Amino acid sequence: MTSTQGGCLCGELRYEVQKQPARTTMCHCKFCQRATGGAYLVEPVFESADFTVIRGTPKRYTHLSEGSGKKVYIHFCDNCGTKLFLTFERFEGAVGVYGGTLDDPNWLKITPENSKHIFLGVAQRGTVIPPHFDTFDKHATENDGTPIAATVYDEPHIIGKM
């Protein structure tokens, strides 16, 4: 199956993606912790051409990123409050989906080759990072787009382990 769908809790909003994401980011930043209510956001990132809202019209909240100073747009259901996806001033043409809103979150093929963990410097203690994934203390690139060298662990890494 190359395409899949997702939606909000009440079913008022639905979306479809046409293929596997360009990449999947596990973001451990404080924004994502607060936005999800969890330890991190599993964020498959799609090209906007591969993402379509197929039912309803989401509301949009504009948030100014502390890190980049750029706008992040959170698209959500104003009936049930579910956050569905993000768009970005910094990454035009990209759509970051809240992975848990996919009808089948296991549809995602998450591998060390197509995924990374970012903002481990503020990750919650006890979070287990799997081996062989690119990891970053902050973002994976500088604000100007310059790549930052990744750290890759050979075995599971536990945040805050003493």
N, CA, C and O of each residue as an XYZ file, in Angstrom:
648
protein
N       0.841     -1.180      0.000
C       0.000      0.000      0.000
C       0.886      1.243      0.000
O       1.678      1.443      0.921
N       0.756      2.071     -1.023
C       1.588      3.266     -1.075
C       0.912      4.468     -0.455
O       1.599      5.317      0.114
N      -0.404      4.580     -0.538
C      -1.089      5.715      0.071
C      -1.768      5.279      1.367
O      -2.007      4.095      1.602
N      -2.067      6.270      2.193
C      -2.790      6.000      3.432
C      -3.531      7.259      3.842
O      -3.348      8.325      3.255
N      -4.370      7.120      4.856
C      -5.154      8.251      5.337
C      -4.989      8.414      6.832
O      -4.458      7.548      7.527
N      -5.460      9.551      7.300
C      -5.464      9.844      8.722
C      -6.510     10.887      9.016
O      -7.156     11.410      8.108
N      -6.678     11.192     10.298
C      -7.669     12.191     10.652
C      -7.690     12.487     12.136
O      -6.887     11.974     12.916
N      -8.638     13.332     12.494
C      -8.778     13.774     13.881
C      -9.647     12.797     14.684
O     -10.198     11.842     14.137
N      -9.755     13.053     15.971
C     -10.534     12.186     16.857
C     -12.011     12.121     16.486
O     -12.611     11.048     16.537
N     -12.605     13.252     16.115
C     -14.047     13.270     15.849
C     -14.393     12.902     14.412
O     -15.562     12.667     14.105
N     -13.401     12.845     13.525
C     -13.642     12.465     12.140
C     -14.019     13.618     11.222
O     -14.246     13.416     10.029
N     -14.088     14.820     11.770
C     -14.460     15.979     10.956
C     -13.389     16.314      9.909
O     -13.711     16.789      8.820
N     -12.118     16.065     10.243
C     -11.016     16.324      9.321
C     -10.349     15.020      8.918
O     -10.075     14.163      9.758
N     -10.091     14.879      7.627
C      -9.404     13.704      7.099
C      -8.362     14.175      6.095
O      -8.546     15.185      5.416
N      -7.261     13.425      6.012
C      -6.233     13.715      5.019
C      -5.759     12.414      4.392
O      -6.012     11.324      4.906
N      -5.068     12.554      3.275
C      -4.491     11.409      2.576
C      -3.079     11.769      2.149
O      -2.804     12.900      1.747
N      -2.180     10.780      2.243
C      -0.827     10.926      1.711
C      -0.640      9.876      0.630
O      -1.152      8.761      0.738
N       0.099     10.238     -0.417
C       0.207      9.390     -1.601
C       1.347      8.385     -1.562
O       1.336      7.412     -2.316
N       2.347      8.608     -0.682
C       3.482      7.685     -0.615
C       4.177      7.845      0.721
O       3.847      8.739      1.500
N       5.128      6.986      0.979
C       5.919      7.074      2.202
C       6.561      8.460      2.290
O       6.837      9.081      1.263
N       6.799      8.947      3.508
C       7.367     10.283      3.661
C       8.802     10.375      3.134
O       9.514      9.376      3.023
N       9.195     11.599      2.816
C      10.570     11.856      2.404
C      11.525     11.489      3.548
O      12.635     11.015      3.310
N      11.087     11.710      4.768
C      11.871     11.382      5.962
C      10.921     11.381      7.165
O       9.814     11.915      7.094
N      11.364     10.782      8.254
C      10.606     10.838      9.500
C      11.529     11.346     10.586
O      12.629     10.830     10.784
N      11.063     12.367     11.286
C      11.840     12.975     12.361
C      11.169     12.663     13.686
O       9.964     12.853     13.844
N      11.956     12.184     14.632
C      11.485     12.057     15.997
C      12.040     13.279     16.720
O      13.236     13.368     16.993
N      11.143     14.223     17.024
C      11.575     15.493     17.604
C      11.281     15.516     19.097
O      10.144     15.329     19.529
N      12.330     15.749     19.869
C      12.247     15.738     21.324
C      12.252     17.148     21.914
O      12.433     17.296     23.123
N      12.058     18.194     21.092
C      12.123     19.577     21.585
C      10.960     19.867     22.534
O       9.973     19.132     22.562
N      11.085     20.932     23.302
C      10.044     21.307     24.262
C       8.726     21.640     23.561
O       7.654     21.327     24.078
N       8.801     22.275     22.382
C       7.589     22.578     21.611
C       6.834     21.292     21.301
O       5.628     21.216     21.538
N       7.524     20.270     20.770
C       6.868     19.018     20.406
C       6.377     18.253     21.630
O       5.336     17.598     21.574
N       7.115     18.328     22.728
C       6.642     17.695     23.963
C       5.321     18.330     24.402
O       4.374     17.631     24.763
N       5.275     19.650     24.368
C       4.063     20.350     24.795
C       2.921     20.119     23.797
O       1.777     19.906     24.198
N       3.239     20.161     22.494
C       2.205     20.016     21.457
C       1.576     18.628     21.463
O       0.390     18.484     21.167
N       2.370     17.593     21.802
C       1.840     16.226     21.788
C       1.385     15.757     23.161
O       0.566     14.843     23.265
N       1.909     16.374     24.212
C       1.645     15.876     25.559
C       2.441     14.626     25.858
O       2.169     13.940     26.843
N       3.436     14.313     25.010
C       4.254     13.118     25.159
C       5.740     13.466     25.200
O       6.117     14.636     25.269
N       6.564     12.441     25.157
C       8.003     12.625     25.232
C       8.591     13.181     23.937
O       9.608     13.873     23.966
N       7.957     12.882     22.801
C       8.447     13.399     21.523
C       7.382     13.223     20.448
O       6.396     12.509     20.632
N       7.608     13.895     19.318
C       6.710     13.805     18.171
C       7.331     12.901     17.119
O       8.475     13.107     16.713
N       6.581     11.904     16.681
C       6.952     11.122     15.503
C       6.356     11.886     14.328
O       5.137     11.946     14.166
N       7.237     12.474     13.505
C       6.797     13.395     12.459
C       7.246     12.945     11.071
O       8.345     13.284     10.633
N       6.396     12.182     10.379
C       6.699     11.899      8.986
C       6.540     13.191      8.191
O       5.559     13.916      8.355
N       7.523     13.471      7.325
C       7.520     14.712      6.552
C       7.294     14.373      5.082
O       8.055     13.620      4.474
N       6.233     14.944      4.530
C       5.828     14.685      3.152
C       6.020     15.932      2.304
O       5.992     17.051      2.817
N       6.213     15.739      1.021
C       6.154     16.844      0.073
C       4.699     17.286      0.006
O       3.799     16.446      0.027
N       4.453     18.595     -0.075
C       3.069     19.078     -0.073
C       2.250     18.503     -1.236
O       1.034     18.358     -1.113
N       2.887     18.179     -2.347
C       2.176     17.589     -3.489
C       1.637     16.192     -3.173
O       0.721     15.718     -3.844
N       2.199     15.528     -2.154
C       1.786     14.176     -1.783
C       0.793     14.158     -0.620
O       0.401     13.086     -0.159
N       0.385     15.333     -0.146
C      -0.497     15.458      1.022
C      -1.747     16.237      0.618
O      -1.651     17.297     -0.001
N      -2.933     15.703      0.974
C      -4.196     16.368      0.642
C      -5.167     16.259      1.809
O      -5.369     15.172      2.351
N      -5.765     17.370      2.196
C      -6.893     17.332      3.132
C      -8.100     16.925      2.296
O      -8.450     17.601      1.329
N      -8.735     15.815      2.674
C      -9.842     15.291      1.869
C     -11.219     15.515      2.511
O     -12.246     15.289      1.870
N     -11.240     15.955      3.765
C     -12.513     16.301      4.410
C     -12.275     17.403      5.428
O     -11.368     17.315      6.255
N     -13.094     18.432      5.358
C     -13.056     19.508      6.334
C     -11.993     20.548      6.022
O     -11.214     20.421      5.077
N     -11.991     21.580      6.856
C     -11.013     22.660      6.737
C     -10.396     22.888      8.110
O     -11.081     23.338      9.028
N      -9.105     22.580      8.261
C      -8.493     22.758      9.574
C      -8.322     24.230      9.939
O      -8.171     25.084      9.064
N      -8.346     24.510     11.210
C      -7.950     25.820     11.738
C      -6.426     25.840     11.747
O      -5.780     24.794     11.683
N      -5.860     27.048     11.828
C      -4.400     27.170     11.812
C      -3.947     28.119     12.904
O      -4.447     29.237     13.029
N      -2.994     27.654     13.689
C      -2.342     28.467     14.717
C      -0.927     28.745     14.245
O      -0.235     27.828     13.800
N      -0.482     29.995     14.333
C       0.871     30.374     13.937
C       1.729     30.512     15.185
O       1.386     31.246     16.112
N       2.852     29.794     15.197
C       3.778     29.791     16.331
C       5.146     30.249     15.826
O       5.594     29.813     14.766
N       5.799     31.113     16.571
C       7.142     31.557     16.211
C       8.158     30.644     16.882
O       8.208     30.560     18.109
N       8.972     29.955     16.073
C       9.969     29.024     16.596
C      11.035     29.778     17.390
O      11.600     30.761     16.910
N      11.301     29.310     18.601
C      12.367     29.903     19.409
C      13.734     29.678     18.773
O      14.614     30.534     18.863
N      13.911     28.534     18.134
C      15.205     28.184     17.557
C      15.538     28.942     16.291
O      16.626     29.505     16.178
N      14.608     28.968     15.321
C      14.908     29.574     14.022
C      14.370     30.987     13.876
O      14.825     31.737     13.012
N      13.401     31.363     14.714
C      12.754     32.653     14.545
C      11.758     32.660     13.399
O      11.213     33.710     13.057
N      11.513     31.494     12.799
C      10.587     31.357     11.669
C       9.228     30.855     12.166
O       9.118     30.286     13.252
N       8.205     31.078     11.350
C       6.854     30.662     11.714
C       6.638     29.175     11.453
O       7.080     28.627     10.444
N       5.947     28.546     12.393
C       5.480     27.164     12.268
C       3.958     27.251     12.337
O       3.400     27.888     13.231
N       3.295     26.602     11.381
C       1.838     26.646     11.318
C       1.285     25.290     11.753
O       1.576     24.264     11.138
N       0.480     25.297     12.828
C      -0.111     24.082     13.351
C      -1.556     24.027     12.844
O      -2.341     24.939     13.100
N      -1.899     22.965     12.132
C      -3.230     22.791     11.563
C      -3.985     21.775     12.425
O      -3.499     20.670     12.665
N      -5.172     22.160     12.884
C      -5.882     21.351     13.863
C      -7.387     21.407     13.645
O      -7.894     22.262     12.919
N      -8.083     20.488     14.283
C      -9.544     20.443     14.244
C     -10.098     21.361     15.332
O      -9.773     21.199     16.508
N     -10.935     22.326     14.939
C     -11.483     23.218     15.962
C     -12.683     22.603     16.686
O     -13.228     23.216     17.604
N     -13.098     21.407     16.284
C     -14.165     20.713     16.993
C     -13.616     19.865     18.144
O     -14.067     19.989     19.282
N     -12.626     18.992     17.836
C     -12.098     18.092     18.874
C     -10.704     18.490     19.367
O     -10.238     17.965     20.379
N     -10.036     19.407     18.669
C      -8.735     19.900     19.120
C      -7.531     19.106     18.644
O      -6.399     19.455     18.981
N      -7.740     18.052     17.874
C      -6.619     17.229     17.414
C      -5.712     18.025     16.481
O      -6.170     18.630     15.512
N      -4.409     18.014     16.794
C      -3.410     18.588     15.891
C      -3.098     17.535     14.836
O      -2.766     16.399     15.173
N      -3.205     17.906     13.547
C      -3.025     16.941     12.468
C      -1.696     17.082     11.748
O      -1.018     16.086     11.494
N      -1.314     18.321     11.414
C      -0.089     18.501     10.640
C       0.483     19.897     10.834
O      -0.180     20.808     11.330
N       1.736     20.029     10.424
C       2.491     21.278     10.515
C       2.953     21.685      9.126
O       3.274     20.835      8.296
N       2.985     22.978      8.878
C       3.685     23.517      7.722
C       4.640     24.568      8.258
O       4.508     25.013      9.398
N       5.612     24.968      7.427
C       6.739     25.725      7.953
C       7.152     26.865      7.030
O       7.239     26.691      5.814
N       7.403     28.016      7.610
C       8.010     29.107      6.852
C       9.416     28.696      6.416
O       9.828     28.995      5.295
N      10.136     28.030      7.272
C      11.530     27.644      7.016
C      11.659     26.550      5.956
O      12.624     26.546      5.191
N      10.708     25.631      5.899
C      10.778     24.488      4.985
C       9.564     24.509      4.045
O       8.679     23.658      4.143
N       9.535     25.473      3.152
C       8.419     25.615      2.225
C       8.248     24.334      1.402
O       9.227     23.751      0.935
N       7.007     23.911      1.232
C       6.720     22.714      0.451
C       6.733     21.432      1.253
O       6.506     20.357      0.698
N       6.998     21.522      2.560
C       7.015     20.338      3.428
C       5.792     20.346      4.339
O       5.348     21.399      4.795
N       5.256     19.156      4.595
C       4.141     18.970      5.520
C       4.569     17.919      6.534
O       4.858     16.778      6.171
N       4.610     18.304      7.801
C       4.947     17.377      8.877
C       3.677     16.900      9.555
O       2.941     17.703     10.128
N       3.415     15.619      9.498
C       2.191     15.042     10.059
C       2.449     14.584     11.499
O       3.512     14.044     11.805
N       1.482     14.800     12.361
C       1.528     14.202     13.697
C       1.265     12.717     13.488
O       0.133     12.311     13.225
N       2.323     11.902     13.607
C       2.289     10.498     13.220
C       1.166      9.691     13.832
O       0.671      8.754     13.205
N       0.750     10.028     15.039
C      -0.326      9.310     15.702
C      -1.691      9.538     15.086
O      -2.647      8.849     15.443
N      -1.810     10.503     14.156
C      -3.098     10.752     13.504
C      -3.295      9.901     12.257
O      -4.374      9.913     11.664
N      -2.264      9.164     11.852
C      -2.431      8.220     10.740
C      -3.388      7.108     11.174
O      -3.342      6.665     12.322
N      -4.250      6.656     10.267
C      -5.153      5.552     10.609
C      -4.362      4.330     11.052
O      -4.778      3.610     11.960
N      -3.225      4.098     10.414
C      -2.334      2.992     10.783
C      -0.927      3.546     10.938
O      -0.170      3.571      9.967
N      -0.555      3.994     12.142
C       0.787      4.544     12.336
C       1.906      3.564     11.973
O       3.025      3.983     11.677
N       1.611      2.272     11.994
C       2.626      1.282     11.615
C       2.844      1.207     10.102
O       3.721      0.473      9.645
N       2.069      1.946      9.326
C       2.276      2.065      7.887
C       3.634      2.709      7.601
O       4.262      2.419      6.583
N       4.076      3.574      8.495
C       5.367      4.249      8.316
C       6.510      3.241      8.340
O       6.554      2.366      9.204
N       7.420      3.364      7.404
C       8.632      2.550      7.391
C       9.748      3.405      7.984
O      10.374      4.198      7.280
N       9.991      3.239      9.272
C      11.005      4.019      9.979
C      12.269      3.186     10.084
O      12.286      2.133     10.722
N      13.333      3.674      9.446
C      14.626      2.986      9.455
C      15.721      3.993      9.771
O      15.490      5.199      9.675
N      16.906      3.526     10.144
C      18.017      4.461     10.353
C      18.376      5.247      9.086
O      18.957      6.328      9.175
N      18.040      4.722      7.929
C      18.387      5.399      6.674
C      17.443      6.564      6.349
O      17.840      7.487      5.639
N      16.195      6.539      6.856
C      15.245      7.587      6.481
C      14.737      8.397      7.678
O      13.773      9.152      7.550
N      15.377      8.245      8.829
C      14.863      8.879     10.039
C      15.984      9.425     10.903
O      17.151      9.060     10.753
N      15.597     10.312     11.815
C      16.563     10.867     12.765
C      15.839     11.304     14.033
O      14.625     11.507     14.037
N      16.606     11.444     15.105
C      16.125     11.973     16.378
C      16.813     13.314     16.601
O      18.038     13.414     16.533
N      15.999     14.359     16.870
C      16.570     15.690     17.081
C      16.190     16.237     18.454
O      15.228     15.786     19.075
N      16.960     17.214     18.910
C      16.782     17.898     20.190
C      16.906     16.962     21.392
O      16.140     17.055     22.351
N      17.890     16.055     21.320
C      18.118     15.162     22.463
C      18.620     15.923     23.685
O      18.538     15.415     24.803
N      19.138     17.131     23.487
C      19.614     17.943     24.610
C      18.522     18.332     25.582
O      18.811     18.681     26.727
N      17.257     18.277     25.145
C      16.128     18.588     26.030
C      15.138     17.428     26.114
O      14.012     17.598     26.581
N      15.562     16.256     25.663
C      14.691     15.076     25.706
C      14.401     14.676     27.148
O      15.198     14.940     28.048
N      13.259     14.041     27.355
C      12.884     13.602     28.701
C      13.783     12.469     29.176
O      14.111     11.557     28.418
N      14.175     12.546     30.450
C      14.992     11.486     31.054
C      14.295     10.142     30.907
O      13.078     10.040     31.055
N      15.065      9.134     30.619
C      14.543      7.786     30.488
C      14.109      7.419     29.079
O      13.807      6.255     28.813
N      14.071      8.399     28.158
C      13.721      8.105     26.772
C      14.808      7.229     26.162
O      15.995      7.533     26.277
N      14.401      6.143     25.514
C      15.356      5.214     24.905
C      15.486      5.551     23.420
O      14.499      5.578     22.685
N      16.723      5.806     22.995
C      17.032      6.091     21.605
C      17.604      4.818     20.992
O      18.585      4.278     21.502
N      17.007      4.330     19.904
C      17.498      3.082     19.316
C      18.867      3.266     18.665
O      19.229      4.379     18.284
N      19.622      2.187     18.537
C      20.943      2.283     17.909
C      20.836      2.529     16.402
O      19.822      2.241     15.766
N      21.932      3.075     15.862
C      22.141      3.231     14.422
C      21.379      4.383     13.772
O      21.469      4.559     12.557
N      20.631      5.171     14.545
C      19.930      6.334     13.999
C      20.798      7.578     14.151
O      21.525      7.713     15.135
N      20.725      8.490     13.177
C      21.350      9.794     13.337
C      20.636     10.515     14.464
O      19.406     10.551     14.506
N      21.414     11.096     15.388
C      20.831     11.862     16.485
C      21.550     13.200     16.561
O      22.698     13.343     16.139
N      20.835     14.175     17.114
C      21.355     15.532     17.193
C      20.958     16.134     18.532
O      19.840     15.930     19.005
N      21.880     16.878     19.145
C      21.624     17.539     20.412
C      20.554     18.617     20.246
O      19.730     18.831     21.135
N      20.579     19.289     19.098
C      19.573     20.303     18.751
C      18.994     19.901     17.402
O      18.639     18.741     17.195
N      18.897     20.859     16.486
C      18.377     20.573     15.146
C      19.462     19.894     14.310
O      20.623     19.864     14.717
N      19.100     19.355     13.156
C      20.056     18.668     12.275
C      20.786     19.625     11.346
O      21.769     19.249     10.707
N      20.303     20.873     11.269
C      20.958     21.885     10.439
C      20.996     23.216     11.179
O      20.193     23.476     12.075
N      21.946     24.045     10.780
C      21.982     25.420     11.277
C      20.826     26.179     10.628
O      20.219     25.684      9.678
N      20.519     27.369     11.129
C      19.437     28.167     10.557
C      19.660     28.476      9.080
O      18.698     28.665      8.335
N      20.920     28.528      8.650
C      21.215     28.819      7.240
C      21.198     27.563      6.367
O      21.461     27.638      5.166
N      20.889     26.406      6.969
C      20.808     25.160      6.211
C      22.063     24.311      6.257
O      22.070     23.204      5.719
N      23.123     24.794      6.883
C      24.365     24.030      6.998
C      24.127     22.784      7.847
O      23.657     22.899      8.979
N      24.440     21.595      7.326
C      24.239     20.360      8.097
C      25.126     20.312      9.351
O      26.245     20.825      9.365
N      24.599     19.694     10.374
C      25.339     19.467     11.622
C      25.676     17.986     11.667
O      24.858     17.148     11.286
N      26.881     17.658     12.134
C      27.299     16.253     12.213
C      26.426     15.496     13.218
O      26.138     15.984     14.310
N      26.020     14.312     12.823
C      25.172     13.467     13.666
C      26.013     12.649     14.627
O      27.184     12.369     14.374
N      25.389     12.273     15.736
C      25.932     11.271     16.643
C      25.122     10.009     16.406
O      23.894     10.068     16.341
N      25.787      8.869     16.277
C      25.106      7.587     16.068
C      25.569      6.640     17.173
O      26.766      6.413     17.348
N      24.620      6.097     17.906
C      24.931      5.166     18.983
C      24.927      3.737     18.456
O      24.108      3.384     17.608
N      25.850      2.914     18.964
C      25.955      1.514     18.535
C      25.015      0.598     19.307
O      24.788     -0.545     18.910
N      24.472      1.097     20.404
C      23.536      0.325     21.208
C      22.466      1.273     21.710
O      22.639      2.487     21.604
N      21.371      0.773     22.250
C      20.337      1.692     22.759
C      20.928      2.701     23.736
O      21.744      2.355     24.590
N      20.506      3.938     23.598
C      20.994      5.030     24.441
C      19.832      5.545     25.272
O      18.772      5.860     24.731
N      20.021      5.633     26.581
C      18.978      6.112     27.472
C      19.314      7.538     27.880
O      20.394      7.803     28.408
N      18.381      8.456     27.633
C      18.576      9.855     27.979
C      18.635     10.005     29.497
O      17.777      9.494     30.217
N      19.655     10.709     29.967
C      19.792     10.994     31.397
C      20.323      9.833     32.216
O      20.312      9.888     33.446
N      20.794      8.769     31.543
C      21.318      7.620     32.273
C      22.594      8.032     32.996
O      23.470      8.672     32.415
N      22.685      7.669     34.239
C      23.867      8.035     35.037
C      24.839      6.881     35.096
O      25.894      6.993     35.721
